[in-house]
Amino acid sequence: AFGISSVAATEAANTFSVAGKAIGLTGDDLVDFSTNLVGISADLGAAFGDTEGAIRAIGSALRGEFDPLERYGIQLNATTLQAYAFEQGITAAYSSLDNATKQGLIAQYIEEQTELLGITGQNAREQDTYAGKLARVQANFQDLQIAIGEKLLPVMVKLLDAALALINAFSGVADWVGRNIEIIKGIAIAVGI
């Protein structure tokens, strides 16, 4: 539904859940937090053409690296977060806040900015467009590749084992030839080669 593979969505949710846990979220609140940020990433990706980049940018912002978000129209820095914290009733200096509070403010700010920019719901609005359908086809194809790969992996491992055994067998032949090169030369001369 997000226009990214299920593996990418799971990785994103895991990334965001780390931040959610740092804020103190658990259970359904943690799931909602992570899912919401994946949804915001999908909206940013639909608007700017790179959902996985949006996931990385939000993850970076939650770690205090704000520059990647600029590509998605969100200007975020310590000064804007200080002003935002004051708007939320936090009077302490932003730099003195603990990481959990900072991450919570960052996530809220990103959500509000996507709403202000009119990006919220962009992924859903594009579901029936060429770009939306193409993103879903690509994501589903990636999921299919992974599913096929998982099924073929045991077979491929067996094939590689057989190939290694065959190579080892031929290396034994090569060693024998090296040890018996004079005999082989004699046979070649005898048969006229």
N, C-alpha and C positions, 0 to 999 in steps of 0.2 A: 504494500500500500504506500510505502514511502518512496518508491522508485529506486531503491537500492536492494542489493541482494540480502537475503536473510542473514548471511554471515556478517555482512557489513553492518546491518541493523543491530545484530547481537553484540558485535564488537563495540559499536557506538553506545549501546545501552550499558554495557559493562564499564566503559570509560566514564560515562556520566554517573553511573551508580557509585563509583569511587568518590566522586565529588559529593554526591548525595549523602553517602555514609559519613563523610567528613563534616557535613553540616549537622549530622545527627539523625538523619532520616532512616527509617526502617520500614519493613513490610510494604503495604500498599502505597504509603507515601513515597517510599524510595522508588517503587515501580512507576508511579505517576510522574515523579520528577524526571527519571531517566527517559521515559516514553515521551514526555513533553519536549525534552531537549532533542530527542531524535526527530520528532515532528517539526520543531523549529528548524533543525538542520535540513530536513526535506523541503520545507518552505523556502529557505534561503537557497538551497540547491536548485529548486524549480525556478526561482527568480534569477539566479546568476549562473546556472548551468553546471554546478559542481557540488553535488550533495556530500560526497565523501570529503571534499575540501572544507565544506561548511562544518562537518563533524569535527575535523581536525582543528578548525579555527575556534570553535566553541570550546573544545577540550583545552586548547592553548590558553584561551581567555580565563577559563576556570583555574588554570595554573599561574595566572598573572601575566601572560604574554598576549598583549592586546592587538598588536599590529595585524595579525592575519585576519581579524574581523573587519578591517577597513575595506577589504575587497568586497564585502557584503553590505556595505553602506552603514555599518555600525561604528561610530567613533567612540572609542572607549579608552580611557586613561585614568590615572589616579585623580586628576582634577574633576573629571565628569563623575567619577564614582564618589568622590567626596561630596559633591553637590547632591547627587542622588541619595547618598546616605542621610544627609540633612533633611531631604524631602521625606524620607522614611522615618524621621524622628530620631535618628542616631546622631548625637551631638559630638561624639568622640572623633578625633582625627582619623581619617581613613587609614593612615599608616599605622595607627596603634591598634586597629581591629585585629582580632584573631582570624586565622585562615578560614574557618568555617563561616564566620560572618561575612567575610569578603566574598567567598564563593557564592553564598546565598544572594548577596547584593548583585553580583555579576550575573547570575542566572536570571534574577528578576529584571535587571536592566536590559539584558538581551531580549527577553520576552516582550517587554514593553516597547523596545525599539522596533522589533519586527512588526508589532501592531501599528505603531506610529508611521512606519514606512509603508504600510499597506501590504506587507509580505505575508502576514499570518493568513493561512488558508491557501496560499499560492499553489502548493502541491496538489491540493484537492481540486482547485480550479483548472489545473492543467491535465487532469487525469484523462480527459477525452481529446486532448490536442495531440498532434503528431509528436511533439517533444515528450509529452507525458506518456504516450503509448510506447514510444521508442525507449524511454528510460525503463519502463516496466518490462519490455521485451529483453533489454540488456540485462536487467537484474535477474529475471527469470532464467535467462540463458546461463548466467553465472551460477545460479543455484543448480541448474541442470548439470553443468559441467562438474560441479562439486559432487553432486549425487552420483553421477556416472563414475567419477574418479574414485569415490569411496567404494563403489561396487567392484571396480576393476583393480583396485589396489592389491588385494590378495593374489589375483591372477598375475599381475605384473611382477610382484615379488617372486612368485614361482618361476616366471619366465627369466627374470634376472638371475635367479639361482641356477637355472639350467644353462644360461649363457655363460656364467662364471665357470661352471663345471666343464663346459665345452672348451672354453679358452684355456683352462688349466690342463685339459687333456691334450690340446694342441701344443701347449708349451712343453709338455713331455715329449711329443714327437720332435719338436724343434731341438730339444736337448739331445735326443737320440741321433738325429741327423748330424748335429755338431760333433758328436763323439765318433761317428762312423762315416765321415765325409770321404775318406779314401776308398772305402768299400763302394759307396754310392758312385764315385767318379769311375771306378773300375767297371761297375755294371753299366753306366752310361756309355762308356767307350765300347764295351762289348756289344751293346745293342745298336750302336751307331748314332748316338745322340751327341 
